[in-house]
Amino acid sequence: MITTLAVENYRSLRRLVVPLGRLTVVTGANGTGKSSLYRALRLLADSARGGAVAALAREGGLPSTLWAGPETSPGALRRGDRPVQGTVRSGPVSLRLGFAGDEFGYAVDFGHPVPVPESKFDLDPEIKRECTWAGPVLRPAALLSDRAGPAVRTRTADGGWHRTQNALRPYDSMLSELADPQLAPDLLALRERIRSWRFYDHVRTDAEAPARRPRIGTRTPVLSADGSDLPAALQTIRETGDHDALDGAVDAAFAGSRVEIANRGGLFELELHQHGLLRPLGAAELSDGTLRYLLWTAALLTPRPPSLMVLNEPETSLHPDLLGPLAELVLTAARETQTVVVTHARPLADALAEGARRHRTDLHTVELVKDFGRTEVAGREGPLDEPLWYWPTR
């Protein structure tokens, strides 16, 4: 389980180190940095798939994603000790992401690329430093793999180091390129764990949403990011997962209702049977809120739980009466999966907190606020209030 998430110089996240629990709820007003925290987690996941550099480039490269405020601390600015510096930087450009847990830790440091004559890829940042370690805190004795530029060293079984020179291109992560079961089994284990992470945000429920159309049905233990295989995912839960939880989740949200999947020549169609109606409603007839709730049901009751699941604003388009049942679904998922919920809906956060007390679930609430343009954790007095964290130096 991840116990600490650290981000530095990404958008409004000048320096943020937050604790994570079995269930973590990230709240805050609009514009306080919730989406940036969500994106930072996605970038970490992209590193394991070799896509972090491309993802940053799609956001406009480092010029668009770096912290745009001054290096001066908010306290100094507030007191008037120093003038506003603008974006002039006295040190090297560095965007850093990392996490740590009981078993492994990982950190990556992105910087400006070395200019190459006639190259048009000047938005691609370079990976300047990358490390993995054992345990919750980076220290020399705990290092498992260490990358500085193109050179990499990995810990061997006898405690020594295997060293390679010019093993990596500046835009490739060692997670995606050097995870070898013989030379770097720990790196491979960490990569596969990160690759199991799942992210769901703004699943489509509009009139043309893929979830509203009949689809060829195959066993689907994991709902796709766009929800296009919703009927197959629900049928998979019914046949190989917790079908009682599925029926209970639908009844809790829509009293007296049940979901069935019709198989018409290999095409699966969702049908919602409701008390008082003479025929079931198809996916094309459902309201946006009803369809979205069923999508969350399929995602959260997955028969193949990941090590981490992150939901971004799952309350979107849901009626307030559905927030309680949604909270129960999240708490059910948190029994098997570490879960992060990013939300600006106070009723959902309150329902999760109440449910966590009732189910005795380890819940961490992280409320974000803005202070002189930078994202901070509400109520935190200083570094002593945050988890212990060290970045690898260049």
Order of alpha helices (4+ residues) and beta strands (2+ residues): beta-beta-beta-alpha-alpha-alpha-alpha-beta-beta-beta-beta-beta-beta-alpha-alpha-beta-beta-alpha-alpha-beta-beta-beta-alpha-beta-alpha-beta-alpha-beta-beta
